[in-house]
Amino acid sequence: MTPAEIEAALQWTTNVNLEIYYFWTVAVMVLIHVGFLMYEMGASRVKHSLASGTKNILAFAIVIPTFYMFGWWIYLAMYNGFIPDFEAGAGGVPWGDAMGPNLQDNATGVFWGAFTLFACTTASIMSGSVIERIRLAAFIVLAVVLGSVVWNLSAAWGWHPDGWMVTKLGYHDVGASGVVHMIAAFFALGILINLGPRLGKYNKDGSANRIQGHSLPMTMAGLLLIVTGFFGFFAACLLYGGTAQWTNIYGGATTLSAFCFNILMGIAGGILGGYFKTRDPFWMMSGALCGLISIAAGMDLWDPSLAFVVAFAGGIIGPIAANWLEKLKIDDAVGAVSVHGVCGMWGLIAVGLFMGGYPTHADGVPPISLGGQFLGMIVMALLGFIPGYVLSLIFKVCGVLRSSDGVQTAGMDVEIVNDAYPEQLKS
Amino acid sequence: MLNSSPIIFWDGAAAIFTWAGSGGAVLWFWVMVILCILPALSALRAERAAEKEYGG
């Protein structure tokens, strides 16, 4: 072989390896949605269970085409704020050459796929918190706005190498504690304020009732599947370098091994923290998510022991935050705001607290700092909360946000053309 | 806030995790060890309570 042929062969190997790698991250990330489906249905009472599952799957299905229509374009074009860079966004125009089968482009489809699954994850995070009372049509619109508009802005600002939060604040969030988890949770919080609690959640004296889902084992297994799917999620947060070292989403050097150390430590720390705080299997398994989200932002740099400690703290913070929200009359059916929102905040702040002093990768980009992480956290909270609150308020005023008490009492499954557990129905 | 970086430059860097090669990494290791013991103690307490109430 000539040197030119060897170089061409190496390039092809790199292209195909990249394609294979991201293709399978997409497939593994679908497990997140299997998990969310089981989690939400198990956390619902029998009479609502199919409606919860249907809602969850519709969110997954509607975000995929809308992300194709405009979500990918927003990510590519809006890195600088609210004013789009049309030249940069050209690669994401649905009718462009890159956005379909193209023998000269082995990358766009698999990158688009990975980002689409991130988008679906944001919608699924929101989906669980609003079960048993949200109306389906309103939910579908909210899922589209979160997954295909709001999340794309947060990714463009805080994940894109040229994003203004990266270049101006030195924002460091490689595993998306803020970019995915906080955004989705604060969007959900905005909805929950307008949606109100499930029927029977609060008594007249203001005390809260514990509403148990119909299958905690299904919820627990679902949570473990979500955790499994997050291996694909985090793997897709790395950039495959081909003949060079792996890099994180910002172009900083890292390894897949670094992620492996810290993913496992995050899961373990969160489970043990949740168990230690509550001894409740629900919070033990949610603790796994709390742990992962707590360490996600600094996944590339944690000492595994410290990742365990940070995740353990996350496993304790999650249930404490859930109790606090319940006292504020915010009925978050699955604790999404606590797990994804509060632990996401902790994850960003932990990076600021423990990771000062790292040299920057690119000229002119500030290093990691507590101030930069704190400002980034505020931006993520507002970017998630404001659209969720405003849009759900409009739906509330129009009377299309919340199902009537009659439908809630009968069960949301009356709207579904099938039965979850038909043998339980009276003849 | 805490300067935990073991490197000054990325060129030629090896162990890049927080406090790599310093006492900080050892400190967090022992904190982790203690945190691993706490859930076991919590389980022991719950077990004893159950045995006291329902045991023979």
Interface residues (C-beta under 8 A of the other chain):
Chain A: G252 A253 T254 A258 G269 L272 G273 Y275 F276 R279 L301 W302 D303 P304 S305 L306 F308 V309 F312 G352 L353 F354 M355 G356 G357 Y358 P359 H361 S369 L370
Chain B: M1 L2 N3 S4 S5 I7 I8 F9 W10 A13 I16 F17 T18 W19 A20 G24 A25 W28 F29 V31 M32 L35 C36 L38 P39 S42 A43 A46
